[in-house]
Amino acid sequence: MDEGAAEVADDRARVRGGPRRRCLVTRRSADREALIRFVVGPDDRVQPDLAGDLPGRGLWLSAARDVVNTACARNLFAKGFRVTVAVDADLADRVERLVARRCLDLLGLARRAGEAAAGFEKVRAMLAAGRGGVLVVAVEAAADGRRKLGAIDPAMPVVALFSADELARALGREHVVYAAVGKGRLAQRFSAETARLAGFRRGDGRHGLAGREVQSG
């Protein structure tokens, strides 16, 4: 597909399903919520714009560690922005940290709004009542516990990207292995952000994904 045809396809997709952007590396179009936007900061350094609202021209990449690394290795930011830019060697790591913070902030927001449960029994009660939107299990969680909670609602998305300590800090408790976010807008936002994070943590060894667990977009 040539550039003109790609733009037309993007426009048609935008009309059908909302704003879409094209990845600088893969050239595939996706909903902007599934991508990472980058801009050039005042110091001529490339910086991630996770909210997608910083001023200036933006370039979009699929939410995946290898895609960000490819853009850096091939000097695609300079080519895309058409200016000389500085790119941090740990850009992919920085994106991961920022997306993880957004995810955990949403968990904290859900807790303060009374829309989160923590601990095996409380999570089980939420799921059994049909109020669960997303099941969250720490990477240290035992397979048996995952299986028991997952069996309550086999269609529910499962996020397995965070350590028990990370979940504990977000939820204001000690050593959280199991958590859940109730159905609603916060669960939808959390699912979207964790889908982006999966592209950076999936190959980590500590942060594996399997089965129907959240996959990167």
N, C-alpha and C positions, 0 to 999 in steps of 0.2 A: 504494500500500500504506500503511495507517495504522500508527501507532506500535505498536499491539498486535500486528498481523499481522507487522510487521517483527521484533519481539522473538521471536515464535514461529518465524519462519523462521531467525533467528540461532541459536536453541536447537537446531533440527533440524540445521542445518549443523554445529554444534559436535559433536553426537553422531556425525555421519557422518565428519567429517574433522579433529577437534581444535578448539582454541579459535579463535573468529572474533570480529572486532570490526567495528563499523560506523563508517565515515568520517563525521566531523562535517559535512563539506562536501558530499560526493557522496551520502551516505546509503547507499552500497553496502557490503556486507559482504565481508570478505576475511580470510585467515589473518592472525593478529596479526604474524607475521614479515614480512609484506608492507607493514605500516603503521608509522607513527611515533606513539609515545605521548608525550603532553605532560602535565606536572603543574605545580602552582603551588609554587614554592620558598618558603623561609622569608621571603624579601623580597617576597612577593606578585608575583613575576615569573614569567612562563611559561617553562618550560625543557623541552627535549626529554629524554625518558627512553628512550634507544635500546634498553636491555636490557629495558625493560618491568617493572622490579622496584622502582622507587622507591615509598615509601609515599604514601598519599593517593589521592584520586580522580584518574583519568586520562581524558583525551580523546584520541581516535585520529584521525589523518588519513592519507589515502593518501600514499604516498611520492612526492610530486611537488611541484616548486617552485611551480607555479601554484596548487595546492591550499592550500599553506601561506600563500601570499600572499593568497589569497581569504579564508582564515580571519582573517587580520590585518585586511584591509581592511573586512570586514563585522563586526568586533568579536565574532566568534563564540566566542572564548575566554572573554570575560566572560560571555556569554550561557550558554555551556555549563557553566562552573564556578559561575555564579550569584553571583559576587563581582567586585569591582573588581580587575583585574590589570594589571600592566605588561607590555607586549609589545615586545621589541626590534625596531627597524626592520629589522635584518639577520637576523631569525630564520631565514629560509630558507638564507641563507649559512652560518649557524652549524650548522644541521642538516647541510648538505653537508660541511662540514669534519669534523664528528664522525663521520659515516658513512664518509667517505673514510679517516679514521684507523683505524676498525675494520677496514675492508677490508685496508688495508696492514699492520696488525698481524697479521691472519690470514696474509698472505703471509709475513711474517717468521716466524711460528710454524711454517708449513709448511716453510720453509727449515731451521729449527733441528731439525725432526723428520725431515729427510731426505726430505720429500714434495714438494719443489719443484725445478724445473729452470730455469736461466736461460741465455740464449744460444741462437742459432738451432740449432746442431748438437745441443746437449744436449736442447733441447725436441723436436727432430725425433726423436731416439732414443727419448725417453720415449713420444711419440705412436705411433711405429712399433711399439713393444713392447706397445702396448695398455694402457699404465699411466696415460695422461693422463685427468684428470677435467675440467679447465677450461684452455683456451688463453687466455693473456693477451698482448695486443699493445699496445705503446705507441701513443699517438695519432700519433707521428711515423713509425710503421712504414710501410715501402714496401708498395704494393699487391701486388707480386710475392711478397714474403716472406709476407704474410698468405695469399695464394692457395696457395702451396706447402705451408705448414703446415696450413691448413684442409682441403686436399684429402686429407690422411692419414686424417682421421676427420670426414667432413662433418656428422655428427650432434653433434659436440662443441660445447658452448657456447663462445662467444668473447667475452671482455671487452676492450673498447677504451675505457677510461675514464681511464687514467692516463698521465702523461708518462713519458718514459724516466728522468728524474731521480727522480720519485716511486718508480718501480719499483726503481731502483738503491738508494735509501735503505732501502727495505723488505727488499731481498734482500742488502744488504751488498756490492754490486758497483758498478762504474762503468758508467753509461749502459746500462741494460738495456732492450732493445727488444722482446725476446721472452721469455716465461716460461710456465710451466705448473705447475699443481697436480695432484698425483697423485690417482687415484680414492680416494674414501673420505669420511669425515666432514668433514674440513677443506675439501675441495672443495665439499661440499654447503653448508657454512656460508658459504664465500666466495661461492658463487653467489647465495645468499640476500641477503647484504649488498650485493653489487654490483648486484643487481636493484633494491634500494632506492636506491642511489646514482644509478642511471641516470635516475631521475625528476628529479634535481637537476642533472645534468651534461649531459643529452642536448641541450639547446638552447644549449650554451656556445660552439660554434664550434670550440674546441680538442678537445672531448670528444664527438665525434659517434658515432652508432651506425648500423649498416646490416646488411642481410642477416639472418643468424640470431643476430647478436650480442645480448648480454643486453639485455632490455627491462625497463622498470619494471613493477611489479605494480600 
